[in-house]
Structure formats: structure tokens, C-alpha cells
Amino acid sequence: MPFLAIIVVAGVGGTAFSTWLKIRNGYPLSTSWGIPLHPKTDQEAVERIKLLTTENAQLRAEVGSLKDRLETVERIITDEPHRLAREIDSLSLDKGGRA
């Protein structure tokens, strides 16, 4: 009886592993009669993918911008207070002349 259970588990595991390899490498899955199942792509799905790709690129650019701004804020916060005051004073003196 345990030998039969091992055979069943090995068969199911082998089928699952084979299916995983097919999906991972882009091969089409097949029915029990050996007919390949190709995913159906309609025009709506293609348009949705294009929109998501565009949105993804915009969001990546925005995240990059936010990272740059966060680095600046972190630098300001962790900087010594008197040094920051000196830099602000030097900027105001450069713009408005001497006080």
C-alpha cells in the first residue's frame, strides 16, 4: 500500500513539475487529448497592456523623482543645524545683497 501511494505522489508531482516548466519557459499547455491551449489575446487585452506599460513607466519616473527629493530632505534633516543656517544665510546674502 505505501508503494502505491509513492507512485501516485510521484505521478502527480511529475505532472505538476512538467506543467510548471512549460509555463515558465513559455510553452503552450495542452488538453488531455494533446491539443495545445493557446491563450486568447483580444484587442482589448493588448490595449490594456499598452496602457499599463505606459503607466508603469510614468510611475517609475515619479518614484525616481521622489527618491531624489527624499535624499535631499534626509540630508537637510541629518545635517548640523548651524551649518544649515549658514548655508541659508549665504543664499539670502547672495540674492539680496548684504544685510
N, CA, C and O atoms as CSV, one atom per row, in Angstrom:
chain,resi,resn,atom,element,x,y,z
A,1,MET,N,N,0.805,-1.203,0.000
A,1,MET,CA,C,0.000,0.000,0.000
A,1,MET,C,C,0.853,1.275,0.000
A,1,MET,O,O,0.555,2.188,-0.769
A,2,PRO,N,N,1.911,1.378,0.836
A,2,PRO,CA,C,2.736,2.579,0.793
A,2,PRO,C,C,3.430,2.749,-0.574
A,2,PRO,O,O,3.662,3.869,-1.030
A,3,PHE,N,N,3.752,1.621,-1.210
A,3,PHE,CA,C,4.403,1.679,-2.515
A,3,PHE,C,C,3.460,2.310,-3.544
A,3,PHE,O,O,3.908,3.081,-4.394
A,4,LEU,N,N,2.198,2.004,-3.482
A,4,LEU,CA,C,1.199,2.571,-4.382
A,4,LEU,C,C,1.047,4.076,-4.136
A,4,LEU,O,O,0.914,4.850,-5.084
A,5,ALA,N,N,1.069,4.482,-2.881
A,5,ALA,CA,C,0.957,5.899,-2.549
A,5,ALA,C,C,2.161,6.677,-3.095
A,5,ALA,O,O,2.011,7.801,-3.573
A,6,ILE,N,N,3.341,6.081,-3.023
A,6,ILE,CA,C,4.552,6.720,-3.541
A,6,ILE,C,C,4.441,6.908,-5.054
A,6,ILE,O,O,4.833,7.950,-5.581
A,7,ILE,N,N,3.915,5.916,-5.746
A,7,ILE,CA,C,3.752,6.003,-7.202
A,7,ILE,C,C,2.761,7.110,-7.565
A,7,ILE,O,O,2.996,7.877,-8.499
A,8,VAL,N,N,1.651,7.188,-6.822
A,8,VAL,CA,C,0.650,8.212,-7.091
A,8,VAL,C,C,1.229,9.609,-6.844
A,8,VAL,O,O,1.050,10.507,-7.667
A,9,VAL,N,N,1.915,9.794,-5.726
A,9,VAL,CA,C,2.510,11.088,-5.406
A,9,VAL,C,C,3.558,11.468,-6.446
A,9,VAL,O,O,3.640,12.631,-6.844
A,10,ALA,N,N,4.358,10.507,-6.890
A,10,ALA,CA,C,5.373,10.782,-7.902
A,10,ALA,C,C,4.724,11.170,-9.228
A,10,ALA,O,O,5.221,12.062,-9.916
A,11,GLY,N,N,3.640,10.527,-9.591
A,11,GLY,CA,C,2.943,10.859,-10.841
A,11,GLY,C,C,2.337,12.250,-10.811
A,11,GLY,O,O,2.482,13.019,-11.761
A,12,VAL,N,N,1.657,12.573,-9.720
A,12,VAL,CA,C,1.051,13.900,-9.590
A,12,VAL,C,C,2.134,14.972,-9.516
A,12,VAL,O,O,2.016,16.023,-10.146
A,13,GLY,N,N,3.179,14.708,-8.751
A,13,GLY,CA,C,4.278,15.667,-8.645
A,13,GLY,C,C,4.991,15.877,-9.976
A,13,GLY,O,O,5.368,16.999,-10.312
A,14,GLY,N,N,5.174,14.806,-10.728
A,14,GLY,CA,C,5.817,14.916,-12.035
A,14,GLY,C,C,4.987,15.731,-13.007
A,14,GLY,O,O,5.520,16.541,-13.766
A,15,THR,N,N,3.669,15.514,-12.981
A,15,THR,CA,C,2.781,16.289,-13.851
A,15,THR,C,C,2.796,17.761,-13.462
A,15,THR,O,O,2.844,18.630,-14.333
A,16,ALA,N,N,2.756,18.047,-12.181
A,16,ALA,CA,C,2.788,19.430,-11.718
A,16,ALA,C,C,4.110,20.094,-12.104
A,16,ALA,O,O,4.121,21.245,-12.539
A,17,PHE,N,N,5.210,19.382,-11.949
A,17,PHE,CA,C,6.523,19.922,-12.299
A,17,PHE,C,C,6.623,20.179,-13.798
A,17,PHE,O,O,7.157,21.206,-14.217
A,18,SER,N,N,6.115,19.258,-14.604
A,18,SER,CA,C,6.133,19.417,-16.054
A,18,SER,C,C,5.311,20.630,-16.480
A,18,SER,O,O,5.735,21.399,-17.344
A,19,THR,N,N,4.142,20.800,-15.878
A,19,THR,CA,C,3.301,21.956,-16.183
A,19,THR,C,C,3.999,23.249,-15.784
A,19,THR,O,O,3.954,24.230,-16.526
A,20,TRP,N,N,4.637,23.262,-14.629
A,20,TRP,CA,C,5.367,24.447,-14.173
A,20,TRP,C,C,6.484,24.805,-15.147
A,20,TRP,O,O,6.675,25.978,-15.466
A,21,LEU,N,N,7.225,23.799,-15.623
A,21,LEU,CA,C,8.307,24.051,-16.576
A,21,LEU,C,C,7.766,24.613,-17.893
A,21,LEU,O,O,8.371,25.508,-18.483
A,22,LYS,N,N,6.627,24.088,-18.352
A,22,LYS,CA,C,6.029,24.602,-19.584
A,22,LYS,C,C,5.638,26.066,-19.421
A,22,LYS,O,O,5.923,26.887,-20.293
A,23,ILE,N,N,4.997,26.391,-18.327
A,23,ILE,CA,C,4.574,27.768,-18.082
A,23,ILE,C,C,5.786,28.679,-17.967
A,23,ILE,O,O,5.805,29.769,-18.540
A,24,ARG,N,N,6.785,28.240,-17.236
A,24,ARG,CA,C,7.985,29.050,-17.007
A,24,ARG,C,C,8.736,29.348,-18.295
A,24,ARG,O,O,9.290,30.435,-18.452
A,25,ASN,N,N,8.759,28.403,-19.209
A,25,ASN,CA,C,9.526,28.575,-20.441
A,25,ASN,C,C,8.676,29.008,-21.629
A,25,ASN,O,O,9.184,29.106,-22.745
A,26,GLY,N,N,7.390,29.268,-21.405
A,26,GLY,CA,C,6.551,29.829,-22.457
A,26,GLY,C,C,5.948,28.828,-23.421
A,26,GLY,O,O,5.439,29.223,-24.471
A,27,TYR,N,N,5.988,27.555,-23.101
A,27,TYR,CA,C,5.367,26.562,-23.972
A,27,TYR,C,C,3.862,26.518,-23.713
A,27,TYR,O,O,3.418,26.741,-22.587
A,28,PRO,N,N,3.078,26.230,-24.754
A,28,PRO,CA,C,1.631,26.170,-24.528
A,28,PRO,C,C,1.258,24.915,-23.745
A,28,PRO,O,O,1.878,23.863,-23.899
A,29,LEU,N,N,0.246,25.044,-22.911
A,29,LEU,CA,C,-0.279,23.888,-22.200
A,29,LEU,C,C,-1.156,23.097,-23.163
A,29,LEU,O,O,-1.568,23.616,-24.200
A,30,SER,N,N,-1.442,21.843,-22.823
A,30,SER,CA,C,-2.259,21.031,-23.717
A,30,SER,C,C,-3.383,20.354,-22.942
A,30,SER,O,O,-3.309,20.177,-21.726
A,31,THR,N,N,-4.422,19.981,-23.680
A,31,THR,CA,C,-5.552,19.276,-23.074
A,31,THR,C,C,-5.178,17.822,-22.870
A,31,THR,O,O,-4.069,17.407,-23.207
A,32,SER,N,N,-6.093,17.055,-22.324
A,32,SER,CA,C,-5.824,15.629,-22.109
A,32,SER,C,C,-5.715,14.870,-23.434
A,32,SER,O,O,-5.195,13.755,-23.461
A,33,TRP,N,N,-6.205,15.466,-24.544
A,33,TRP,CA,C,-6.112,14.842,-25.863
A,33,TRP,C,C,-4.882,15.322,-26.621
A,33,TRP,O,O,-4.675,14.931,-27.770
A,34,GLY,N,N,-4.071,16.157,-26.001
A,34,GLY,CA,C,-2.846,16.620,-26.632
A,34,GLY,C,C,-3.013,17.858,-27.504
A,34,GLY,O,O,-2.084,18.246,-28.211
A,35,ILE,N,N,-4.185,18.480,-27.461
A,35,ILE,CA,C,-4.423,19.684,-28.244
A,35,ILE,C,C,-3.860,20.877,-27.470
A,35,ILE,O,O,-4.231,21.087,-26.315
A,36,PRO,N,N,-2.965,21.666,-28.091
A,36,PRO,CA,C,-2.370,22.792,-27.353
A,36,PRO,C,C,-3.403,23.871,-27.047
A,36,PRO,O,O,-4.271,24.182,-27.863
A,37,LEU,N,N,-3.284,24.423,-25.865
A,37,LEU,CA,C,-4.134,25.527,-25.433
A,37,LEU,C,C,-3.326,26.809,-25.549
A,37,LEU,O,O,-2.372,27.011,-24.798
A,38,HIS,N,N,-3.693,27.662,-26.471
A,38,HIS,CA,C,-3.016,28.945,-26.629
A,38,HIS,C,C,-3.861,30.014,-25.955
A,38,HIS,O,O,-5.082,30.025,-26.104
A,39,PRO,N,N,-3.227,30.902,-25.221
A,39,PRO,CA,C,-4.014,31.971,-24.596
A,39,PRO,C,C,-4.627,32.865,-25.662
A,39,PRO,O,O,-3.991,33.184,-26.666
A,40,LYS,N,N,-5.846,33.256,-25.434
A,40,LYS,CA,C,-6.540,34.121,-26.381
A,40,LYS,C,C,-6.184,35.568,-26.075
A,40,LYS,O,O,-6.306,36.020,-24.937
A,41,THR,N,N,-5.747,36.285,-27.091
A,41,THR,CA,C,-5.440,37.700,-26.923
A,41,THR,C,C,-6.382,38.488,-27.814
A,41,THR,O,O,-6.362,38.351,-29.038
A,42,ASP,N,N,-7.179,39.288,-27.208
A,42,ASP,CA,C,-8.053,40.150,-27.985
A,42,ASP,C,C,-7.491,41.566,-27.984
A,42,ASP,O,O,-6.547,41.868,-27.255
A,43,GLN,N,N,-8.062,42.408,-28.785
A,43,GLN,CA,C,-7.563,43.776,-28.922
A,43,GLN,C,C,-7.661,44.545,-27.609
A,43,GLN,O,O,-6.810,45.382,-27.309
A,44,GLU,N,N,-8.699,44.260,-26.831
A,44,GLU,CA,C,-8.871,44.952,-25.550
A,44,GLU,C,C,-7.724,44.618,-24.593
A,44,GLU,O,O,-7.221,45.494,-23.890
A,45,ALA,N,N,-7.320,43.366,-24.571
A,45,ALA,CA,C,-6.215,42.967,-23.695
A,45,ALA,C,C,-4.907,43.618,-24.141
A,45,ALA,O,O,-4.102,44.024,-23.303
A,46,VAL,N,N,-4.692,43.719,-25.443
A,46,VAL,CA,C,-3.474,44.345,-25.957
A,46,VAL,C,C,-3.444,45.825,-25.576
A,46,VAL,O,O,-2.405,46.337,-25.160
A,47,GLU,N,N,-4.576,46.511,-25.716
A,47,GLU,CA,C,-4.651,47.915,-25.335
A,47,GLU,C,C,-4.432,48.105,-23.838
A,47,GLU,O,O,-3.768,49.053,-23.418
A,48,ARG,N,N,-4.989,47.209,-23.041
A,48,ARG,CA,C,-4.819,47.281,-21.588
A,48,ARG,C,C,-3.342,47.122,-21.223
A,48,ARG,O,O,-2.835,47.814,-20.340
A,49,ILE,N,N,-2.665,46.216,-21.901
A,49,ILE,CA,C,-1.232,46.001,-21.633
A,49,ILE,C,C,-0.432,47.245,-22.004
A,49,ILE,O,O,0.488,47.629,-21.281
A,50,LYS,N,N,-0.778,47.880,-23.128
A,50,LYS,CA,C,-0.080,49.109,-23.526
A,50,LYS,C,C,-0.283,50.209,-22.491
A,50,LYS,O,O,0.664,50.899,-22.114
A,51,LEU,N,N,-1.525,50.369,-22.033
A,51,LEU,CA,C,-1.803,51.398,-21.030
A,51,LEU,C,C,-1.061,51.122,-19.730
A,51,LEU,O,O,-0.510,52.037,-19.119
A,52,LEU,N,N,-1.047,49.861,-19.310
A,52,LEU,CA,C,-0.349,49.516,-18.067
A,52,LEU,C,C,1.155,49.723,-18.202
A,52,LEU,O,O,1.814,50.133,-17.246
A,53,THR,N,N,1.697,49.443,-19.376
A,53,THR,CA,C,3.126,49.649,-19.607
A,53,THR,C,C,3.467,51.136,-19.529
A,53,THR,O,O,4.474,51.521,-18.935
A,54,THR,N,N,2.626,51.958,-20.129
A,54,THR,CA,C,2.852,53.407,-20.085
A,54,THR,C,C,2.745,53.923,-18.653
A,54,THR,O,O,3.577,54.709,-18.200
A,55,GLU,N,N,1.709,53.471,-17.948
A,55,GLU,CA,C,1.538,53.901,-16.563
A,55,GLU,C,C,2.708,53.450,-15.696
A,55,GLU,O,O,3.155,54.185,-14.815
A,56,ASN,N,N,3.199,52.244,-15.946
A,56,ASN,CA,C,4.332,51.720,-15.194
A,56,ASN,C,C,5.566,52.595,-15.402
A,56,ASN,O,O,6.290,52.882,-14.448
A,57,ALA,N,N,5.809,53.019,-16.641
A,57,ALA,CA,C,6.968,53.878,-16.916
A,57,ALA,C,C,6.818,55.227,-16.206
A,57,ALA,O,O,7.788,55.750,-15.657
A,58,GLN,N,N,5.607,55.789,-16.215
A,58,GLN,CA,C,5.383,57.073,-15.539
A,58,GLN,C,C,5.585,56.938,-14.033
A,58,GLN,O,O,6.186,57.806,-13.400
A,59,LEU,N,N,5.083,55.851,-13.468
A,59,LEU,CA,C,5.226,55.655,-12.028
A,59,LEU,C,C,6.684,55.438,-11.638
A,59,LEU,O,O,7.120,55.899,-10.583
A,60,ARG,N,N,7.432,54.745,-12.476
A,60,ARG,CA,C,8.857,54.554,-12.193
A,60,ARG,C,C,9.600,55.894,-12.201
A,60,ARG,O,O,10.467,56.138,-11.361
A,61,ALA,N,N,9.252,56.752,-13.152
A,61,ALA,CA,C,9.889,58.071,-13.207
A,61,ALA,C,C,9.529,58.884,-11.971
A,61,ALA,O,O,10.375,59.581,-11.411
A,62,GLU,N,N,8.275,58.794,-11.550
A,62,GLU,CA,C,7.844,59.542,-10.364
A,62,GLU,C,C,8.534,59.026,-9.108
A,62,GLU,O,O,8.919,59.811,-8.241
A,63,VAL,N,N,8.690,57.716,-9.010
A,63,VAL,CA,C,9.379,57.141,-7.846
A,63,VAL,C,C,10.835,57.596,-7.832
A,63,VAL,O,O,11.379,57.896,-6.769
A,64,GLY,N,N,11.466,57.648,-8.995
A,64,GLY,CA,C,12.847,58.129,-9.061
A,64,GLY,C,C,12.959,59.571,-8.593
A,64,GLY,O,O,13.894,59.930,-7.877
A,65,SER,N,N,12.003,60.394,-9.001
A,65,SER,CA,C,11.987,61.794,-8.573
A,65,SER,C,C,11.781,61.896,-7.064
A,65,SER,O,O,12.435,62.693,-6.392
A,66,LEU,N,N,10.879,61.093,-6.547
A,66,LEU,CA,C,10.631,61.113,-5.100
A,66,LEU,C,C,11.849,60.642,-4.311
A,66,LEU,O,O,12.117,61.154,-3.224
A,67,LYS,N,N,12.579,59.681,-4.842
A,67,LYS,CA,C,13.799,59.229,-4.167
A,67,LYS,C,C,14.824,60.361,-4.081
A,67,LYS,O,O,15.469,60.551,-3.050
A,68,ASP,N,N,14.963,61.109,-5.180
A,68,ASP,CA,C,15.900,62.236,-5.175
A,68,ASP,C,C,15.494,63.286,-4.140
A,68,ASP,O,O,16.333,63.796,-3.398
A,69,ARG,N,N,14.202,63.599,-4.100
A,69,ARG,CA,C,13.721,64.588,-3.134
A,69,ARG,C,C,13.898,64.088,-1.702
A,69,ARG,O,O,14.246,64.864,-0.812
A,70,LEU,N,N,13.664,62.810,-1.480
A,70,LEU,CA,C,13.821,62.241,-0.143
A,70,LEU,C,C,15.279,62.293,0.304
A,70,LEU,O,O,15.564,62.559,1.471
A,71,GLU,N,N,16.199,62.041,-0.624
A,71,GLU,CA,C,17.622,62.137,-0.280
A,71,GLU,C,C,17.979,63.559,0.157
A,71,GLU,O,O,18.747,63.754,1.099
A,72,THR,N,N,17.417,64.541,-0.535
A,72,THR,CA,C,17.673,65.940,-0.172
A,72,THR,C,C,17.118,66.245,1.210
A,72,THR,O,O,17.788,66.878,2.025
A,73,VAL,N,N,15.896,65.799,1.476
A,73,VAL,CA,C,15.283,66.036,2.783
A,73,VAL,C,C,16.077,65.326,3.875
A,73,VAL,O,O,16.295,65.896,4.944
A,74,GLU,N,N,16.510,64.103,3.628
A,74,GLU,CA,C,17.313,63.378,4.627
A,74,GLU,C,C,18.621,64.102,4.897
A,74,GLU,O,O,19.073,64.171,6.040
A,75,ARG,N,N,19.234,64.646,3.841
A,75,ARG,CA,C,20.493,65.371,4.027
A,75,ARG,C,C,20.267,66.619,4.871
A,75,ARG,O,O,21.073,66.940,5.744
A,76,ILE,N,N,19.168,67.322,4.608
A,76,ILE,CA,C,18.869,68.534,5.378
A,76,ILE,C,C,18.599,68.196,6.833
A,76,ILE,O,O,19.076,68.890,7.731
A,77,ILE,N,N,17.844,67.143,7.073
A,77,ILE,CA,C,17.473,66.774,8.451
A,77,ILE,C,C,18.679,66.293,9.245
A,77,ILE,O,O,18.826,66.634,10.419
A,78,THR,N,N,19.535,65.510,8.619
A,78,THR,CA,C,20.670,64.950,9.351
A,78,THR,C,C,21.857,65.890,9.404
A,78,THR,O,O,22.830,65.614,10.106
A,79,ASP,N,N,21.797,67.010,8.668
A,79,ASP,CA,C,22.877,67.984,8.667
A,79,ASP,C,C,22.905,68.734,9.990
A,79,ASP,O,O,21.897,68.807,10.693
A,80,GLU,N,N,24.051,69.285,10.322
A,80,GLU,CA,C,24.174,70.050,11.554
A,80,GLU,C,C,23.358,71.334,11.432
A,80,GLU,O,O,23.389,71.970,10.378
A,81,PRO,N,N,22.630,71.737,12.473
A,81,PRO,CA,C,21.767,72.923,12.395
A,81,PRO,C,C,22.517,74.211,12.072
A,81,PRO,O,O,22.033,75.007,11.267
A,82,HIS,N,N,23.676,74.440,12.672
A,82,HIS,CA,C,24.382,75.691,12.414
A,82,HIS,C,C,24.914,75.750,10.980
A,82,HIS,O,O,24.995,76.832,10.398
A,83,ARG,N,N,25.267,74.631,10.420
A,83,ARG,CA,C,25.740,74.596,9.035
A,83,ARG,C,C,24.597,74.945,8.074
A,83,ARG,O,O,24.787,75.694,7.116
A,84,LEU,N,N,23.407,74.390,8.346
A,84,LEU,CA,C,22.243,74.694,7.523
A,84,LEU,C,C,21.911,76.186,7.594
A,84,LEU,O,O,21.601,76.806,6.577
A,85,ALA,N,N,21.979,76.759,8.800
A,85,ALA,CA,C,21.691,78.189,8.963
A,85,ALA,C,C,22.700,79.026,8.178
A,85,ALA,O,O,22.330,80.021,7.556
A,86,ARG,N,N,23.978,78.624,8.206
A,86,ARG,CA,C,24.998,79.339,7.444
A,86,ARG,C,C,24.717,79.290,5.942
A,86,ARG,O,O,24.861,80.296,5.247
A,87,GLU,N,N,24.317,78.119,5.445
A,87,GLU,CA,C,24.023,77.990,4.015
A,87,GLU,C,C,22.823,78.843,3.624
A,87,GLU,O,O,22.830,79.473,2.567
A,88,ILE,N,N,21.791,78.869,4.469
A,88,ILE,CA,C,20.615,79.697,4.185
A,88,ILE,C,C,20.998,81.165,4.200
A,88,ILE,O,O,20.569,81.925,3.331
A,89,ASP,N,N,21.795,81.574,5.171
A,89,ASP,CA,C,22.238,82.961,5.235
A,89,ASP,C,C,23.073,83.335,4.008
A,89,ASP,O,O,22.930,84.429,3.462
A,90,SER,N,N,23.931,82.430,3.585
A,90,SER,CA,C,24.757,82.738,2.418
A,90,SER,C,C,23.900,82.842,1.162
A,90,SER,O,O,24.190,83.654,0.284
A,91,LEU,N,N,22.857,82.037,1.067
A,91,LEU,CA,C,21.962,82.148,-0.094
A,91,LEU,C,C,21.190,83.462,-0.069
A,91,LEU,O,O,21.028,84.105,-1.106
A,92,SER,N,N,20.718,83.861,1.096
A,92,SER,CA,C,19.955,85.113,1.176
A,92,SER,C,C,20.864,86.308,0.924
A,92,SER,O,O,20.417,87.309,0.363
A,93,LEU,N,N,22.128,86.227,1.325
A,93,LEU,CA,C,23.058,87.323,1.082
A,93,LEU,C,C,23.405,87.411,-0.401
A,93,LEU,O,O,23.600,88.502,-0.939
A,94,ASP,N,N,23.483,86.240,-1.064
A,94,ASP,CA,C,23.789,86.244,-2.484
A,94,ASP,C,C,22.666,86.853,-3.299
A,94,ASP,O,O,22.925,87.532,-4.292
A,95,LYS,N,N,21.438,86.628,-2.904
A,95,LYS,CA,C,20.292,87.119,-3.666
A,95,LYS,C,C,19.990,88.581,-3.348
A,95,LYS,O,O,19.748,89.378,-4.255
A,96,GLY,N,N,20.004,88.931,-2.079
A,96,GLY,CA,C,19.560,90.264,-1.696
A,96,GLY,C,C,20.693,91.217,-1.381
A,96,GLY,O,O,20.432,92.349,-0.973
A,97,GLY,N,N,21.882,90.828,-1.545
A,97,GLY,CA,C,22.997,91.701,-1.176
A,97,GLY,C,C,23.281,91.572,0.307
A,97,GLY,O,O,22.731,90.702,0.982
A,98,ARG,N,N,24.127,92.426,0.799
A,98,ARG,CA,C,24.496,92.371,2.218
A,98,ARG,C,C,23.386,92.967,3.072
A,98,ARG,O,O,22.706,93.909,2.666
A,99,ALA,N,N,23.215,92.398,4.271
A,99,ALA,CA,C,22.126,92.854,5.149
A,99,ALA,C,C,22.512,94.023,5.975
A,99,ALA,O,O,21.704,94.517,6.761
